[in-house]
């Protein structure tokens, strides 16, 4: 009863204090001529935060550095190489797992359905064959959708998420163990389920997850398994390993280790060095040869022969020996390839536009609904795709003459003149001997087999068949990409483009009379044109296709085609991965800014309203700051007394932020007020200073000048460099709002770690008595540091808040009885109150030398420094060491810069 009354009284006081705070804050805005929207006391948390690639060179780090000699450095480097090799091997094994079960399930499905079709052709029961195919496909797709429900980030190809991670953005859950399990198992079900998706894209995501998790030797999904492995406990090392894992995924998918290395460089990592290049290439080689070794041994029984370098092999391109006039390509063909690149760019832009509209529709109408709706959408796509494939194969195909065939027992003909690694099959549904069903050959085969048919089939495909196949595949693959299943886009784009290229070759042969052109080359160029128009990759995709074809002479036409397709597509919209990144609101940084952005300076884009801490700050203040802000770093500052007069006079040589003077005064005054009151208004009162309950304060008159109250220290400011140098009662306005001298940056994770471990000292003690944490202890909880909102503050060391406090009985306890404080479990005794406030010295743990820029620095210089060095926060410091603002990733996005540029033009 008493506790309820106390809590009710505290709630009433908190509500009154919140109301007073709102009124006073609004009044302050009116005085200073400022109008901003009100913000809640407890601000919402952001979904995306940046990785911190820059090293924090603080005292614990320097202690480790001093203990490191050449022997330890070589050992650390050797361990890193071992981890890189292990990442490559594990990524190759993940690819082997996916490929093995995809082949197993696909062969089982097609064997059963094909036998049923052959039997029902004579009996007239093709509907039963369709039901069998629907049963297989719907079951597989349903399982894939269920896995995505378990881990939603496993949906899609994962390339946009990994691209964001390598760009420096931490996407929640993207590199978890549960993600790679759901991704690998889900993609084999979605591919086996007949959806127009590929398994190559998810391999990149899987490799990145392996790279992120394996060197950590821990997982949140396996909390009970703990290893004492002290290495690689930073975003810097983790991001390097993710780069290696993503490259290994590309290498395993296409058998292209060099292309994988370039993919990691071109599409993701903003920071690169020579040492990282070697490690990434070594990891890619390990993945390629691991997958090649096991696949060759399992499929051909020749262990150690290395005949299958990747999950997708294009086979060997060569002209028939009987056709002496045939060439793979000639200089005249380059003009046709350029035209194909233009058309491929247009088709890719159309594909991206349609898929963007579908993605927006899903975000508005599907995702807000119960998760079962996403499963139903996936089943609807599977149902439609299965019916279209079955009907098109049985009805729309034409019987085409084969040039060189041999029969096999089950109505399938094996191609001759091709090596074993590109051996494929063609279908003879409803066709007489020596002919084949061209539509069934493309639709009723795995996608990799259909690509090989278009690349190497000596027989012809009807132009009508190729046109219908391209149209149906284009629409269905566009609809499929984005549903709640793991799905890749490389193989569908290659197959769709190969059909386009083969159609061009047929038209050139039939209507222009170019009989000696090689159809496989045009199919390859068409595949490159369409894929380049969709994903807008150039360097890495060129090398990937060259390595996949094992034909270096294709380098020039592929490069020209991809460049033309990219330029054409970029005229209309962005690549498919960039579109999905933008739809999710991820602050991705491009390679460089536009030229006109140099009209802006750092002072134009920085955030001038700072939330800062002093080198020695009260524990209660730190908790208040952490709970009422969402910032991930805080400047450590002291107040510069020497330049206070020049600052208030507006001397530009002394302080470059004079134009922010009004907003600075408002922000700092409001922050002091919020800090001193937030813990009383915050619902959790376990950190409230028990001594404050015995301090009575007078209510200020309503009409009193509130700004003057604040300047007269009615609300206690926070201590300066040393506690005994805190602002005094006699400080003037100039003394209170003097410029802030910048000393360093400290991260939110570091402050929370210090709180959890009880690092503080009493006001009656010296800061030297504060416990010291080692570098390993500071990084022990990496990468999931405790959240201040989830932290049970009652478990904190009581001396962090009140060093010595004995309370008079206010709840009715007598000499023979005692009551217990709900926060600190201390008996209430009849003695006088003696309180000692605890402080935290953050100077040993802050980064004293972060990268910083001048307020007059051009935006292009700021952007290049931020991106290339992988920064998370960039302080803006003027000529005399005063911090005037801070720049984060959000201040450098294209949308933000465009908005500030418009404001700049309006000001002019």
Secondary structure as the mmCIF struct_conf table of DSSP 4:
data_model
#
loop_
_struct_conf.conf_type_id
_struct_conf.id
_struct_conf.beg_label_comp_id
_struct_conf.beg_label_asym_id
_struct_conf.beg_label_seq_id
_struct_conf.end_label_comp_id
_struct_conf.end_label_asym_id
_struct_conf.end_label_seq_id
HELX_RH_AL_P HELX_RH_AL_P1 UNK A 2 UNK A 32
TURN_TY1_P TURN_TY1_P1 UNK A 33 UNK A 33
BEND BEND1 UNK A 41 UNK A 42
HELX_LH_PP_P HELX_LH_PP_P1 UNK A 43 UNK A 46
BEND BEND2 UNK A 47 UNK A 47
STRN STRN1 UNK A 49 UNK A 50
BEND BEND3 UNK A 54 UNK A 54
HELX_RH_AL_P HELX_RH_AL_P2 UNK A 59 UNK A 67
HELX_RH_AL_P HELX_RH_AL_P3 UNK A 70 UNK A 123
TURN_TY1_P TURN_TY1_P2 UNK A 124 UNK A 124
HELX_RH_AL_P HELX_RH_AL_P4 UNK A 126 UNK A 150
BEND BEND4 UNK A 151 UNK A 151
HELX_RH_3T_P HELX_RH_3T_P1 UNK A 152 UNK A 154
BEND BEND5 UNK A 155 UNK A 155
STRN STRN2 UNK A 156 UNK A 156
BEND BEND6 UNK A 158 UNK A 158
HELX_RH_AL_P HELX_RH_AL_P5 UNK A 159 UNK A 167
TURN_TY1_P TURN_TY1_P3 UNK A 168 UNK A 168
STRN STRN3 UNK A 169 UNK A 170
TURN_TY1_P TURN_TY1_P4 UNK A 172 UNK A 175
HELX_RH_AL_P HELX_RH_AL_P6 UNK A 177 UNK A 192
TURN_TY1_P TURN_TY1_P5 UNK A 193 UNK A 194
BEND BEND7 UNK A 196 UNK A 196
STRN STRN4 UNK A 198 UNK A 198
BEND BEND8 UNK A 199 UNK A 199
HELX_RH_AL_P HELX_RH_AL_P7 UNK A 200 UNK A 214
TURN_TY1_P TURN_TY1_P6 UNK A 215 UNK A 217
HELX_RH_3T_P HELX_RH_3T_P2 UNK A 220 UNK A 222
TURN_TY1_P TURN_TY1_P7 UNK A 223 UNK A 224
BEND BEND9 UNK A 231 UNK A 231
BEND BEND10 UNK A 234 UNK A 234
HELX_RH_AL_P HELX_RH_AL_P8 UNK A 235 UNK A 254
BEND BEND11 UNK A 255 UNK A 255
HELX_RH_AL_P HELX_RH_AL_P9 UNK A 257 UNK A 267
TURN_TY1_P TURN_TY1_P8 UNK A 268 UNK A 268
BEND BEND12 UNK A 270 UNK A 270
HELX_RH_AL_P HELX_RH_AL_P10 UNK A 274 UNK A 300
BEND BEND13 UNK A 301 UNK A 301
TURN_TY1_P TURN_TY1_P9 UNK A 303 UNK A 304
BEND BEND14 UNK A 310 UNK A 312
TURN_TY1_P TURN_TY1_P10 UNK A 321 UNK A 322
TURN_TY1_P TURN_TY1_P11 UNK A 324 UNK A 325
STRN STRN5 UNK A 327 UNK A 327
BEND BEND15 UNK A 328 UNK A 328
TURN_TY1_P TURN_TY1_P12 UNK A 331 UNK A 332
HELX_RH_AL_P HELX_RH_AL_P11 UNK A 333 UNK A 365
TURN_TY1_P TURN_TY1_P13 UNK A 366 UNK A 368
BEND BEND16 UNK A 369 UNK A 369
HELX_RH_AL_P HELX_RH_AL_P12 UNK A 371 UNK A 391
HELX_RH_PI_P HELX_RH_PI_P1 UNK A 392 UNK A 396
STRN STRN6 UNK A 399 UNK A 401
BEND BEND17 UNK A 403 UNK A 404
STRN STRN7 UNK A 407 UNK A 407
TURN_TY1_P TURN_TY1_P14 UNK A 409 UNK A 410
BEND BEND18 UNK A 411 UNK A 411
STRN STRN8 UNK A 412 UNK A 414
BEND BEND19 UNK A 416 UNK A 418
HELX_RH_3T_P HELX_RH_3T_P3 UNK A 420 UNK A 422
STRN STRN9 UNK A 425 UNK A 427
TURN_TY1_P TURN_TY1_P15 UNK A 429 UNK A 430
TURN_TY1_P TURN_TY1_P16 UNK A 433 UNK A 434
STRN STRN10 UNK A 435 UNK A 437
HELX_RH_AL_P HELX_RH_AL_P13 UNK A 438 UNK A 443
BEND BEND20 UNK A 444 UNK A 445
HELX_RH_AL_P HELX_RH_AL_P14 UNK A 447 UNK A 456
BEND BEND21 UNK A 458 UNK A 459
HELX_RH_AL_P HELX_RH_AL_P15 UNK A 463 UNK A 480
TURN_TY1_P TURN_TY1_P17 UNK A 481 UNK A 482
BEND BEND22 UNK A 483 UNK A 485
STRN STRN11 UNK A 486 UNK A 486
STRN STRN12 UNK A 488 UNK A 488
BEND BEND23 UNK A 489 UNK A 489
HELX_RH_AL_P HELX_RH_AL_P16 UNK A 490 UNK A 507
HELX_RH_PI_P HELX_RH_PI_P2 UNK A 508 UNK A 512
TURN_TY1_P TURN_TY1_P18 UNK A 515 UNK A 516
STRN STRN13 UNK A 517 UNK A 517
HELX_RH_AL_P HELX_RH_AL_P17 UNK A 519 UNK A 535
HELX_RH_AL_P HELX_RH_AL_P18 UNK A 539 UNK A 549
TURN_TY1_P TURN_TY1_P19 UNK A 550 UNK A 550
HELX_RH_3T_P HELX_RH_3T_P4 UNK A 552 UNK A 554
HELX_RH_AL_P HELX_RH_AL_P19 UNK A 555 UNK A 570
TURN_TY1_P TURN_TY1_P20 UNK A 571 UNK A 572
HELX_RH_AL_P HELX_RH_AL_P20 UNK A 576 UNK A 583
TURN_TY1_P TURN_TY1_P21 UNK A 584 UNK A 585
BEND BEND24 UNK A 591 UNK A 592
HELX_RH_3T_P HELX_RH_3T_P5 UNK A 595 UNK A 599
STRN STRN14 UNK A 601 UNK A 601
HELX_RH_AL_P HELX_RH_AL_P21 UNK A 602 UNK A 605
BEND BEND25 UNK A 606 UNK A 606
STRN STRN15 UNK A 607 UNK A 607
BEND BEND26 UNK A 609 UNK A 609
STRN STRN16 UNK A 612 UNK A 614
BEND BEND27 UNK A 615 UNK A 615
STRN STRN17 UNK A 616 UNK A 618
HELX_RH_AL_P HELX_RH_AL_P22 UNK A 619 UNK A 628
BEND BEND28 UNK A 632 UNK A 632
STRN STRN18 UNK A 633 UNK A 639
BEND BEND29 UNK A 641 UNK A 641
TURN_TY1_P TURN_TY1_P22 UNK A 642 UNK A 643
HELX_RH_AL_P HELX_RH_AL_P23 UNK A 644 UNK A 649
TURN_TY1_P TURN_TY1_P23 UNK A 650 UNK A 650
TURN_TY1_P TURN_TY1_P24 UNK A 652 UNK A 654
TURN_TY1_P TURN_TY1_P25 UNK A 656 UNK A 657
HELX_RH_3T_P HELX_RH_3T_P6 UNK A 658 UNK A 660
HELX_RH_AL_P HELX_RH_AL_P24 UNK A 661 UNK A 681
BEND BEND30 UNK A 682 UNK A 683
TURN_TY1_P TURN_TY1_P26 UNK A 686 UNK A 687
BEND BEND31 UNK A 688 UNK A 688
HELX_RH_3T_P HELX_RH_3T_P7 UNK A 690 UNK A 694
HELX_LH_PP_P HELX_LH_PP_P2 UNK A 698 UNK A 701
TURN_TY1_P TURN_TY1_P27 UNK A 702 UNK A 703
BEND BEND32 UNK A 704 UNK A 704
HELX_RH_AL_P HELX_RH_AL_P25 UNK A 706 UNK A 711
TURN_TY1_P TURN_TY1_P28 UNK A 712 UNK A 713
BEND BEND33 UNK A 714 UNK A 715
BEND BEND34 UNK A 721 UNK A 722
HELX_RH_3T_P HELX_RH_3T_P8 UNK A 723 UNK A 725
HELX_LH_PP_P HELX_LH_PP_P3 UNK A 726 UNK A 728
TURN_TY1_P TURN_TY1_P29 UNK A 729 UNK A 730
HELX_RH_AL_P HELX_RH_AL_P26 UNK A 733 UNK A 736
TURN_TY1_P TURN_TY1_P30 UNK A 737 UNK A 737
HELX_LH_PP_P HELX_LH_PP_P4 UNK A 738 UNK A 739
STRN STRN19 UNK A 740 UNK A 747
HELX_RH_AL_P HELX_RH_AL_P27 UNK A 748 UNK A 756
TURN_TY1_P TURN_TY1_P31 UNK A 757 UNK A 758
STRN STRN20 UNK A 761 UNK A 762
TURN_TY1_P TURN_TY1_P32 UNK A 763 UNK A 764
BEND BEND35 UNK A 765 UNK A 765
HELX_RH_3T_P HELX_RH_3T_P9 UNK A 767 UNK A 769
BEND BEND36 UNK A 770 UNK A 770
HELX_RH_AL_P HELX_RH_AL_P28 UNK A 775 UNK A 778
TURN_TY1_P TURN_TY1_P33 UNK A 779 UNK A 783
BEND BEND37 UNK A 784 UNK A 784
HELX_LH_PP_P HELX_LH_PP_P5 UNK A 785 UNK A 787
TURN_TY1_P TURN_TY1_P34 UNK A 788 UNK A 790
HELX_RH_3T_P HELX_RH_3T_P10 UNK A 793 UNK A 795
BEND BEND38 UNK A 796 UNK A 796
HELX_RH_3T_P HELX_RH_3T_P11 UNK A 798 UNK A 800
TURN_TY1_P TURN_TY1_P35 UNK A 801 UNK A 801
STRN STRN21 UNK A 802 UNK A 802
BEND BEND39 UNK A 803 UNK A 804
BEND BEND40 UNK A 810 UNK A 811
BEND BEND41 UNK A 815 UNK A 816
STRN STRN22 UNK A 820 UNK A 820
TURN_TY1_P TURN_TY1_P36 UNK A 822 UNK A 824
STRN STRN23 UNK A 827 UNK A 827
BEND BEND42 UNK A 830 UNK A 831
STRN STRN24 UNK A 837 UNK A 837
STRN STRN25 UNK A 838 UNK A 841
TURN_TY1_P TURN_TY1_P37 UNK A 843 UNK A 845
BEND BEND43 UNK A 846 UNK A 846
STRN STRN26 UNK A 847 UNK A 847
TURN_TY1_P TURN_TY1_P38 UNK A 848 UNK A 849
STRN STRN27 UNK A 852 UNK A 853
TURN_TY1_P TURN_TY1_P39 UNK A 855 UNK A 856
STRN STRN28 UNK A 858 UNK A 858
HELX_RH_AL_P HELX_RH_AL_P29 UNK A 859 UNK A 868
TURN_TY1_P TURN_TY1_P40 UNK A 869 UNK A 870
BEND BEND44 UNK A 872 UNK A 872
STRN STRN29 UNK A 874 UNK A 877
TURN_TY1_P TURN_TY1_P41 UNK A 879 UNK A 880
BEND BEND45 UNK A 881 UNK A 881
STRN STRN30 UNK A 882 UNK A 882
STRN STRN31 UNK A 883 UNK A 887
HELX_RH_3T_P HELX_RH_3T_P12 UNK A 889 UNK A 892
BEND BEND46 UNK A 893 UNK A 893
HELX_RH_AL_P HELX_RH_AL_P30 UNK A 894 UNK A 907
#
